[in-house]
Amino acid sequence: GISSGTSNCVEDGAVAQNKALDMYLDSNKVALASESARGNGDTVANLAAVLGCSDSALLGSALQKNYSNVFPTQSVSTNDLSSSIKNVISSDASLAASCSTI
């Protein structure tokens, strides 16, 4: 028989990127919250790489500025976190220009 989901199915870039982002956020939410409050760190730099952002310092600064919106509670869901991060990036013209996958 044919197993579902494997017959010539190829994810488009946006779907694959969203899955990679969600997996990264799931695994690194606590560290990312801590580093976002500071505005820098390895987790922020790696998030920048996952998002295709060439300027991790700019991303860190934007996350720090928007910390209370990105992390409204300790238990923010991965979906909400992902949406908030994308909103922060798209609302900053310089940051949006440096991130190829948003």
Beta strands, then each sheet from edge to edge (+ up, - down):
end
